[in-house]
Structure formats: C-alpha cells, structure tokens
Amino acid sequence: MLRLLFVCVENANRSQMAEAFARLHAGDDAEVWSAGSRPSGRVNPRAVASMAERGIALGGQASTGLADLGDVRFDAAITMGCGDACPAVAATLREDWDIPDPRDLPPEAFARVRDEIEHRVLDLLERLRSR
C-alpha cells in the first residue's frame, strides 16, 4: 500500500485537492494525507465548490498541520509552494510541484489549477505503481 503526503502552506486548497484526487484514483491502494506548514484551520469553500463540480466532496476533510501527522514514513511527499517552510518528513520520493495557489484566482483559473493537480496526481500514481 502506498503512503502519500501532499503539503502546501495553508492546507486549504492545493494539498486538499491533491489528497482528494489521490484517494479517488488510488482507491484502496493508498493511504493519503495532506497537511500545511501554516494551516489555516479550514478548507477553502472555493476548493470545496471547485471539487464539487467534479463530483468530489471535500466536506469531510480538515485543514491540519505537519505536526498532526505523527511518525509516518511516506512513499512520496509532495510539496506545493511552501518552500523552506516545509520541514523534512520521512519519504522515499520528494517532489515540489510548482503550482500557483488558486485562492485568489478567478473561477476559470482556479479550475485550471484543480485540473493540473489531478493530472500530476495521476502521473505520480502511475510512476509509483511502475516501480
């Protein structure tokens, strides 16, 4: 079983969407977490609405911090825009995805970020499964 972690600054947009896409596309083959280096404490309602457009509910997810993860070794830890603020976590594969924070983007651009995240999650899962 794969263990995946997605991290952004607030754990309110990008990492939340990545977590949901990974859960959807990996199914029972993965345990998936998301966290923030400075969590906002809530999932952005715009992210919830954007994912709902794709039939994916974020309502059950919560904005959490890296300290809430516990002692887990990940197969992949993906960061998105938190740079040096993301402390090291134990992971076999580390990647930083240069994806803009969609928080203040207009709806069409927000949707493009969402779709880019899904594309990258699918690519990640394919690469991890082929190892």
Secondary structure, 3 states (H helix, E strand, C coil): CEEEEEEECCCCCHHHHHHHHHHHHHHHHEEEEEEECCCCCCCCHHHHHHHHCCCCCCCCCCCCEHHHHCCCCEEEEEECCCHHHCCCCCEEEEEECCCCCCCCCCHHHHHHHHHHHHHHHHHHHHHHHCC
